[in-house]
Amino acid sequence: MSGPRSLRLGLAFNFSSHLVNFRRLSFLPSLAFALACSASGAVAADPRPPATSNNRLATPILQELRAFRELGSVLYVAAHPDDENTQLITYLARGRGYRTGYLSLTRGDGGQNESGPEFGEKLGLARTWELLAARQLDGGHQFFTRALDFGYSKDVNETLRIWDRQQVLADVVRVIRKFRPDVVITRFSPTPSGTHGHHTASSVLALEAFKLAGDPTAFPEQLAPSTGGLTPWQPKRILHNNTPYNSQLNANSPLYATALKLEVAGTDPGSGEAFGAIANRSRAMHITQGFGSLATAQVRSSRLETFELLAGDRAATDLLDGVDVSWSRYPDGAAVGTLIDTTIADFNPADPTASVAALLTLRARLAAWPTDPVLNAKRTQLDHLLQACLGLAIETISPQAEVTPGEILALAHRATLRSGGATVRWVSIRYPSLNTELAVGTTLAVGATLTREAQPTLPKSTPPSQPYWLRAEGTAGMSVVADAELIGRPVNPPAFPVEFVFEIAGQTLSVSDEPIQIVAPASAAQARRPLVVVAPVALAFADQVALLAPNSRRPTVIEVTAARANTAGTLRLELPSGWLAAPAAHSFHLKNAGDKIQLTFTLTAPAHPATASIRAVADLDGLSYDQQRIAIRYPHLPVLLLQPTARLKVVALDLAIRGRKVGYLPGAGDNTSAALQQMGYAVTLLTGADLTPEKLHDLDAVVIGVRAFNERTDLAAHLDGLFAYSKAGGTVIAQYNRPNGLKTPTLAPYALSIMGDAPNFRVTDENAVVTFLAPNHPALTTPNRLGPADFTGWVQERGAYFPSTWDEAKFTALLAMHDPGEAPLTSSVLVAPYGQGYFVYTSLAFFRQLPAGVPGAYRLFANLVSLKQ
């Protein structure tokens, strides 16, 4: 393997590179791809059809030159990953060459996962990178606010309260001031309707931000040099993208005649691919939401988008009516525009180097202009074009992707000049985080790769890498971000930034980079791993939750894994008031990297019911570390590493159980099996083939995992055996499923359906009052007598996809609950005697409550499992 594998204008098309590279080239998808091909000669990993041009590099350069000429900018705003209109983004970014951004207020942390067991912050991280992969295809930029997806919300006011309206509004204003869009577009209407409360809130906040972004008295802290030094910015208009997918606006609507209409079908000039096909593949990157099949969806020959004016100047024929999208918007800009037009007209696809002189002239002109966010983006775009025409490729290779604080890095910096067109002198390599510079002072020879090796030391004080929005504990609706400069960014800057400094015809060109490890064999998304900082040891509690009776003792095990050889230190627990642990600390010494040791502490619970969190801390060489290590692996994404604080949820509660053996049939991924073990049950994992009366005979109960009826292909054919087990005296507990995508309509031995208007059959308020409909039913009294206190402290929601119809003569509805202003729902827990046993269907969100250590959820679940005893 010789020479650079990618032209690091920031990124090869392969999105396995770190996000800083996404950020640099998110507006250059075709150019990024062509540069990657030029550097490596390999195009097999690219998921798109080949460009129609015989010159894979020249056509994207010409397309990007035309985009450089355009100064129009559009910001699309919605609530979640997958809310964006990828066809419109593709058309604006790749068709018109406008800077086009998507602001997703949340990262989708509260949603469901169609691809794996990750929920919460893990799912939010995966969906962040799915959005980045989507933007790499459609050409847009990606932004976020600090708002968290806390689950389905029926009410916009609830959403704005849980989110902290002012904080999220400030974030939207910040993004507008940083990105400077000429036009803002919302996916949803600001008028409350039957849609998700997050949807409506995204438009309400976008409209407010539109009116405030240009006001210097609004959020003045954003304008201070110490907190970003932004300036007010007023877009021309804000529009609602009123499509048939989320609106009643159609050809029969009286509003249709006055709506702005825009045809967004067409063909990408760089690749020759239809905008619709690119948009479908972009949307198909949302694989954790089950959209992967959209990559091959049929492309419509016509796609008409409609828009309603929310505020600002009315547009007659186009989104950017009245906006000067040329360089004439700047003083003396007309002359620059003429230079760009001449450069485009003179561009020779057979010899891109012939344009180098013109680009250097443009660069010198722009260097004398003042800075603003748009000009800064254009300067960066121009530098990328200059590199592309020169064929200047850089990369920094590290033999490992993970480093520890204080470690010496072994870096190989490489630069290649493939085409020439000007004398390029490699001046130096800068390490901004060390404030040091390594002199090179060598002129690059065309067609040769020059390598400079270096061994900088990572400062010992460098914190382990962690997504910036997860570094501090947040609230139910908001993440906490200490550094305001990070707000809006998709992910962290590089852990160890690198700058290559070149001199070209008297001009200095600084190209940002970061160390990467080349990994083979691997999926295309995982072949290049950026450098991350890891803790010297990773800590992991054996359990996520520990249940203890008040004033009782139980052991807890923490596994310590060394990242490097000869790692020694002590492990201790930080305990909340009333809890005790023995011993006070454990010493450890791990000889080899990867070695593990399990250390046991005995916990003593307080004499009264209590819920708390215990933190594990390792002390090494005068520094303390408390990080877990969680690797998230999906074939379509880079390897994602989380290093959250190692914590154990401890719950002291009065909990009684009956029976000892429970079978568990996994569904879409939850921790119910571990929760059952914490409760004292011996758990046997089952498959569909195990669902026979003979194989289940010795089990006291069988629990079916969440969404098993959606995900498992081996369940429907064995339901008769499961029902026969129940009829013979067993208890079956089926947890919630989604109405769409059921493998079988039969969910129970008696009539029961979850079909219907899904949003109406859920209770999103986790504090909703719960009424006992059958207070003397054994599920509410035995072996734990439940009361109102058992429904306090629940998280995110009560439940979702409650049955819409059921055999009321057979099933007993145990509980009633409802969201504010709605009629009570009574089907969250349905229990039916069946033969000598019981069948339970519950849509309560046990899969969220049990891992969160909610005491009442454990007591209720224990009662359901104990029904036949």
N, C-alpha and C positions, 0 to 999 in steps of 0.2 A: 504494500500500500504506500504509494508515494504521492507527495503533493497534497494540497488542501482538498478536503472532501466537499467543502462548500465555500462559496464566495460570501464572506461574512459582511455583507452590507448590513447585516444584522442577522440574516437568516437564510438558510436554504428552504426550499418549499416544504420539505419535511418538517412538520410542526413539532418534532421532538425537541427542537431547540428551546432554550429558556425563553420566558415571555418577553424579556427585554428585546429579544429578536423579533417576536411577533410585533411588538410595539413599533420597532423601527421600520419594518417592511409591511405592516398591515395594509398600507395603501399601495403596495407594489406587488400584488400576488403573481402576476404574469412575469414580471421582471425577476422576482425572487426565484421562481421556478426555473427560468431560463438560465440564471446565473448558477444555480445548483447543478444544472445539467452541464453547463460549460465547464464547471470546475471538476466534476466527478466523472463525467461521461456516462453516468448511469441514470436512467429515467424510469426504471421499472417500478420504483416505489411510489411514483406519483399517481394518484387515483384518477386524474383527468385524462380525457382524450388528448392526443398530440396536437400541437398547433398546426394550422394549415400551411404556415410558412416553412420553407426548407431551412431557413436560418432560425434556429430555436431561440437565439439571443437577440437578433436584430429586431424582430417584430415586437417583442415586449418593450424593448428600449424605445422604439418609435411610439408605441402606445403610451408609455410613461412620459415621454416628451410632451405629448399632447395633453396628458393629465397635468403636467407641470405648468402648462399654459393656463389651466383653469384655476380660478380662485373661489369658485362657489363651494359652499359647505352646508351640510344638512346633518342634523342630530335627530335620531329616532329614539323615542322614549317609551318604555313599557315596564312591566313589573318583574318578569321572570325570564330565565333562559327558555327559549322556544316561543316567546311572545313576539319576537321581531318578524318583520316582513322581509324575508331574505330575497325575494324577487325584486322588491323596490331597492333594497340596499345594493344588490348586484347591478341593477340598471344604473343607479346613480354613481356608484364607485367605479365600476368597470366600463360602463357605457359612456357616461358623461365625464368621467375623470374627476368628479367632485370628491373632496374630503367628506366621507360619510361615516358617522359614528352611531353606535347603538349603546344607549344607556339603559342597562337592566338594573332596576333599583335593588333587586336581590340576586342572590346566587343560586336560588332554588333549593336551599338547605332543608326546607320543610316538606318537600314533596316525597313521592314514592319512587322507588328504584326498580326499574324493569330489568336490570342487568346484573345485580349483585346485592350483597348484604349491607352495603354502605348506606347509612342514613345520616341526617343532621349535618354537622360540619364536614364530614367525609364526603357526603353526597354533594354538598355545596362546592367543595374543591374540585371534584370531578366535573361538575357542570360548568364551573369556571373555565376549565380547559376545553370542554366541548364547545363552548362559545368561542374560545380563541381559535380552535380548529375551524369552526364555521366562518369566522371572519377571515381566516387565511384563504378560504375559498372564494368568498364573495367580495373581499377587498375592503371591508369596513374596519373601523377602529372600535375597540371595546372598552366600556366604562362601567363602573358600579358605584353605588352609594354604600353607606354603612348599614342600611336596612337589612334585617334578616327575614327570610321567609319562615314565618311561624306557623304555617299551615293554612288551610282554607279559612277565609274570612268572608262572612256574608254581608258585612257592614263596613262601609268606607270609614265611618267615624271610629269604629273599633280599630281598624287598621292604622289610622293616623295617630290614635292614642298609644297603641302598643309600639309603633315605630318611633315615637318622638317626632312629631310633625316638624318642629323647627330644625332639628338636626338633619333630617332627610332633605328638607327644603334647602338648607344651606349647602348640602352636598350637590344638589341639582344645579343650584346657582354657580357653585364652584366649577362644575364640569362645563357649563355654558361659558363661563368666563375664560376657562382654559382652552376649550376647543373652538370657541368663537363661531358657532354656526350662523349662517345667514337665515336659515329657516329651521324651525323645530317642528317635528311631527310626532303626534301621539298615536299609539296603537288603539287606545280605548277612549271612550267619551268621558268627560268629567261629570256627566250627569249620572247619578246613581241609578243602577238597573239591577237585573238579576245576575250580573256577572260577579266574579271574584272581587272582594273588597280591595285587594291589592291592585287589581286592574284599574278600578276607578281612581284609587288613590294616586297611582302613577300619573294619570292625566291631570288630576287636581293639582298635584305638586308641580308638574311641568308648566301648567298655565300660570301658577303663582310665580314660579321661578322666571318665566319669560318676562313678567312684569317687573321683577326686582333686579334681574341681572345687570341692567343698565343704570341702576340707581346707586350712586356712591355711598348713600347712607344705609344701604341694606348690606348686612354682614360686612361691615368695614374691616373686620380683622383679616379678611381675605386679601385686602388691598395693601396691608403692611408688608414691607420688604422681608421682615423676619418670619412671616407666615405664608410666603408664596409670591408676594408682590404682584398680584393680579390687577387688572384694570377692569372697570365696568364694560359691559358689552351688551348691546341691545339688538337681538335678531329682528329681522324684518317682519316676520309673521310666525304664528303658530297654528298648525292645522291638525285636524283629526283625520287620520287615514281610515275613512269609513268604508270598510270592505264588507262584502256579504258574509264573511266569517264571523263578524262580531257586531253586526248592526242590522237595522231594518232598512237602511238606505239602499234602494235598488231602483230599477227602472220604473217601478210603479209608485215610487215615493215622490211626493211633491217637492222634496228637497233635492231630488236627483237633478232636476233641471238647472238649479243654481250652483251645484257642487262643481268644484274644479276636477277635471278628468285628465288622466295621464295614461297613455299607452306605454307599458314598460316591457313589452316583449321585444325581442331582437337578438342580435348575435354579438358576442364578445369579440372585438376587433383583434385582440391579441391571440386568442386560442381558436377562434372560429366556432366556439361552442355556444349554444343557445343560452341566453340569460336564465331561462326557466330551468334548464338542466343543471346549471351551476347552482342556482338557488335551491333546487331539490337536494343536491349533494351537501350543500351547506346545512340545510335543515336536518338532513339525515345524520349529521354529527351528533345530534341529541340522542345518542343511543341509550343512555340511562332512562330516557323517557319513552323508549320503544319506537323511535322514529327511523331506525336504520333502513327500513325497506323503502323509504322515500327516495333514496338515491337513484332508483330506477323507475320512479313514478313517471307517468306520461306527462309530456310537456305540451302545454297549450300554445297554439300559434298566436293567440291574442290574449293579452292580460291588461284589462283596463282597471286602473286604480282611481278611486274617488276620494276627495278631500273636502272637509268642511272647515271654514275659517273659525278659529276660536278667539283670536285677538291679533292685532296688528293690521297691516295694510292688506287689502283684498288683492288677490291675484286673478288676472283675467284668463290667461291661457297657460301659465306654467308655474311650477312651484317657486321659481326664483325670479318671477316678474319683478321688475324694478330694482333688482340687485345687479350691481356691476360685477360680473364674474371675470373681468379682464384685469390685467395689471394696471389699468388706468385708474383703479381705485386708490393707488398710491401716487404721491407727487413724483413726477418724472417717470411714472410707471409705463407710459405709452411707449417710450423708447425701449424699455426692457421687453415689453410685449412684442415690439417689432423684431428685436434680436432673437426672441424665442421663435417667432414665426419663421424667420430666416433660417434658424438652426433646423427646424422641422423640415422646411422645404429643401434644404441642402443635405439632409441626412441620407447617407448611402448605406443601405442594408448590408452590402457586401463589404463595407469598410467602416464600422462604427468609430474606429479611431480617428477618422477624419473630422469628427465632431468635437474632439477633445479641446481644440483651441477655442471654439465658440463657447463651450461650457465653462472654460476657465475665464473667458471674458465676462460671461454672465455672473460667475461667482464673484469676481472682483467688484462688479457693479453692486451686487447685493450686500457685499461685506461692508460697504460704506453706509448702508441704510440702518436706521434704528431697529431695535428688536421688538417684535410682538409675537404672540403665539402662532399666527398664520405664517409670518415670514420665517420664523424659526423652523416650522414644518417644511416650508418650501426650500430653505437652505439645506435641510437634511435630505430632502428628495433630490436636490441637485447634486449633492455629494454622492448619493447612490448612483445617479445616472453617470457621473464622471467615472466612478469605479467600474461601472458596467462597460462603458466605452473603452476604458483602458484595459479591461480584463484583469483588474487588480483584485486578487483573492487573499484573504487572511484567515488564520485560525489559530487558536491556542489549545494545545492538546495536553491533557493531564492523564497519567496512567490510572488514576482512580477518580471516581465521581464524588467520593465522600472524604472529607478531611476533618480533623479535630482541631480545636483551638490550640494555638502554639505550635502547630505542625509545619515542617518545611515542605513547600510545594515544589514538585518537579514538573516544570512547565516547558513545553516546546512551542515557541512562537514561530509561525511560518507565514511567509509572504510570497506570492507568485504574481508576476506580471506576464499575462498571457498574450496580450496584443500590442502593447506599446502605444505609440501615438504621442508620447512625451517622455522625457527623462524623469524617472521616479526615484527619488532618494529616500531610503528608509532611515529616518532620523533617530527614532528612539521608541522605547516601550515604556508606557507610564502605568503605575499602579496607584490610582487615586486614593484608595483606602489607606495606603502606606505613605502617601505623599512622597514617593520616590520615582526615579526615572532611570531606565537602563539605556545607555547610549548604544546605537547601532552604527549609524554613519556609513551606510553602504548603498551604492546605486544598484537597483534591481536590473538584472539581465532578462530580456524577453525570453519566455519559455522555460525559465529556471525557477526552482523553489529555493528560497533562502530561509534557513532555520537558525533561530537564536534560542539557546536554552538558558533557563534561569531557575533559581531556587529561592524565591522570596519566602519569608516566614509569615504565616498567618498569625496576627496578634492573639495572644493568649486570652485577651478579654473579648474576643469575637463571640457573640452569642450564637447558639445553635439555630439553624434556619427553621423558620416557622412562618406560615402565611401571615402577613402583617395584621390582617383583621382578626386573627385567632390568637394573638400574643397575649392579650389580656381578657379576663372574663367579662362577658357582655351581659346584656339584659335579655329578656324574652324577645325583644324586637330589634335590638341594636347591637352591633359590634362596637368595641371601644378601640379607637386608633389614636395613639399618642402623637404621632407625627402627621400634622395636617397635610404635608406635602404628598403623602401616600394616598390620601383620600381620592377616590376616583379610579386609581390604577387597577388593572386586573390582578396583577400579582407583584411579588417583590422585585426590586432591582437585583442585579447579579450579586451573589454572595462575595465574589472577589472580582470587581470590574477591572478590565484591562483596556488600554488605549494604544493603538498603533499610530505613530506620528510619521507622516510622509511630507516630503517637499516636492512640489510639482510646479515647475516654471515660476519659482519664486513664491508660490502660495503654499500655505501649510494646510494639510488635510489630516484631521484626526478621526480615526475610525474606532468606534467602540466595539469591544469584544468581551468574551468571558471564557474561562477554561471549560472544556468539555472532554468527556471520556467517550471514545468510540467503542461501542459494545456490539459484538457479533458472536453467534447469530442472535437476532432479536427481531421483533416486529419493526416495521418502518418507523412507527411512532416512538420506539424505545431504543433505536440504534445509536443515538447521540444523547448522552446524559450530562447535563450541566453540573458544575461543581456546587455542592451543598455542604454546609458545616454541620457536623453531627456531634452530639455529646460524647465524651470518652466512654461513658457507659449508658446503656439503655435500661430503663427500669420498667418492670411489668408486674402488676398484681395478678395473681392467678385468677381472681374473680373480679367482675365489674361491680358487683354488689355483695355485701356480706350481711346476712341476717343473724341477729342474736336475740335471745330472750333477755329482758332487762336483768341486769346484775349477773349475767352469765359470761363465760369465757369461751373463746374459740380461736384456733390458730389461723393465721393468714400468711400466705406465702408470697414473697416478692422474688422474681427472677432478675438477676443482674447479668447483663451481657456486655462483654468488653468489645469496644471498637478497635482497640489496639493492644499489642502485647504488653505484658508487665504492667497491668493496671491494678493499682492497689488503693484502698480507701476504706471508709466506713459508711454504713447504711443506717439511717435513722428514720423515725416516723414523726411527723408533726401532727399532734393530736388536738382535737377540740376539747373544750372543757367538759369534764365528766368522764372522758374515756381514758383508759390506761393501756399501756403496751409493755411487754417484757420480752427480751431484755431492752435496755435503753438504746443499744446500738449493736451492730454486727460489724466486725472487720472482715475484709475480703481481699484476696489477691488472685488475679486471673493471669495465667502465664501467657496464653496465646490470644490473638485477635479472634473473636467469635466464641471464645470460651464462655460458659454460663455457670452460674451458681444460684441455687435456690436457698433463700434465707427465710426463716420462719420467726414470726413474732406472735405472741399470744395476746389477743385483745380482750379487754374486760369492758363490758358495756355499763353504762350508768344504771341506777336502780329504777329508772322510770323510762317510758318510751321516748325515743329520741331518734332524730335523723341527722347525720353529719357527714363530713368528708375528711378523709385522712390522706395526707400527702407524704410520699416517699422522697427522701433526699439522700444523695450520695455526696460525700465530702472527699475531694481529691486535691492534693497539693494546694490547699488554701482556697479552693474554689468549690462551689456547690452546684450540683446538677440534679434536676428533677424530671428529666425528659423521658417520655415513652418513645417508642419507635413504631410507627404505623405506616406500612407501605401499601399504597393503593395501586393495583395493577389491572388495567383494562387494555386489551390489544390496540384499541384505537387511540390511546392516550399515552403520553410519557409516563414513566414511573413517578408517582407522586408521593412525597414523603411528608408525613406529619410527625411533629415531635411535641405533643401536648404534655402538660403536667401529669405526672403519674399520680393518680388519685384513686382512692377506694371509697365508694359510697357505703357507709355503714348505717344500719337500721336496727335499732333496738325496739322490738315490738312483741306483743303477745300474739303468737300465731300457733294455732293447733291444726293438725292435719290428720286425716284418716286414710288408711291404705298406705302402701309403700312402693308399689311398682307402677310406673306410668310409661306408656309408649308414646313416642313423639314422631309424627310424620312431618318433616320440614316442608315449608312453603317457599315464599320468596326471600326468606332471610330474616330471622329475628333471633332474639336471645331467650325465648321461652324455655328452651331445654335447660339452659344454665339456671334460669330462675327456679325451675322445678327442683333442680338439684339443691339449690340453696334452701328451699323449703323442706328438704329432707327426703325427697323421693329418689329412688333409683330409676334412671331414665334409660329406656331402650329406644334407639333410633330405628325407625321403620321405613320400609319402601311400600309401594303399592302392592307388591306381591305378598307382603306380610299380612295384609288385611283379610285374614281368614279367621273364623272362630277358633280353629285349632291353634294357630300361632299366637293369637291374642288371649288365649284362655287364662293365662296366669297374670294378666295385667289388670290392675284395678281401674284404670282409665286410659283412654287414648286421646291425645291432644293433636289437633290438626293445625299446622302452621298457617300464618297469614297468607292469603292469596293462593293457597294450595290449589284451589279449584280453577284459578287462572293459569298457574304455572306448570302444574304436574300433568304429565301425559299418562301416568300410570295409576291415576286415582279413580277415574270414572268407571273403568272396567271392574274395579274391586269394591265398589260401594256396597253391593249386596252382602259381601262378606263382612264389611264393617258394620252394616246395620244388623246383621245376624249376631255379631258379637254383642252389640248393645241389647238386642232382644233377649239374649241369654243371660243378661245381668250386668253387662259392662256399661261404663259411662263414656260417652264420646263428646268431646268439646270441639266444635268447629269455630275457628276464628274468622275474622272478616275477609270478604272477597270484594272484588270490583265487579260491577255489572257488565262492563265491556270485556270481551275476551274470555268468557267462561268456557271451559272445556266440556262442561255438561250443565244443563239447566237444573239437574237434580242435586240439591244441596242438603237434603234431609230425608228421613223416611216418611215424613208427612209434607204436605204442600207448604212451600216456603219460597218466596221470590225476592230478589234484591233489585229487580228491574224497575226502572222509573226515573224520575228526575233526581239524579244523585245529589245535587247540592241541597235539596230539600230534606234528604234523609240522613242528616248528620247533625251533630251538635258540636260547634266549633269552640264554644266558650268552655274552657276547662274548669271554670268555677260555677257552671250552671247548676241550679238547685236540682237535687235528685229526690224524687218521691218514691217511696216503697209502695208498689201496687199490691204485693202479696207479702206483707211483713212477717208472716209466720211460715213462709216457705223455707224448707231446709237450706236452700241455697243462700238464704239471708240470715240463718240462725245457727247452722251447724257445720263444723264444730266452732265457728267464730260468729258470735252475734254482732251483726253489723249495725252501724248507726250513721248519722250524718257526718260524723268526724272522719269516717272512712272515705269520704269523697272530697276531702280537702287536700290541697297540695298536688293535684293532678297537673300534668303538663300538656301543653299545646292544644289538646282537644279532649272531649269525652269519647268521641267515636265517629265513625263514618260508614256510609253505605249500609245503613240500617235496613232490615227487611221492609219491603213496602207492603207485602201481603203475606199472610201465613194462616195456617189452619188454627183458628182461635179456639176450636173445641179441643184440640190436642195440646197446643203450646200454652204455657202460662207466661205472661209478660210480667217480669219482676219489677222493672223500674220505669219511671217516666222522667223525662228531662227535655229541656228545650232551650233554644237560643232566645235572646230578648225579642219580644214582640211576636213570637211564633207559638203555634199550638204545640202541646206536648207530644213528643215521640215516645212510643211505648215498647219498641222492639229492639232495644239495645242488648237485652239478654232475654232469650226465649228458651224455656226449659220444657221438655215433653217426656213424660214416662213412656218408655217403649219396651213392651214385654216386661221383663224383670229388671231392665236397666233404664238409663236416661240418655236422651240426646239433647245437647245444648248447642244453640247457635248464638254467638255473641259478636257484635260489631264494636264493642268497647275497644279502645286503643291500648290493650294490654301490652302490645309490642313496644309502645313508647313508655308506659307507666312502670313496667317491671324493671327494665334497665335503669330507669331513673330512681328506683328505690322507693316508690310510692307505697306506704304501708297498707293503705286500704285496698289497693289493687291486689296486693299479695293475699290479703285476708279473703277477699271475694273469690279470687282464683282458687285458693285452697278449698273453699266451700264447694265450688263447682266440681273440682276433682274428687271431692269426698262424697258426692251425692249418693252413691250406691251403698256406702258403708253404714 
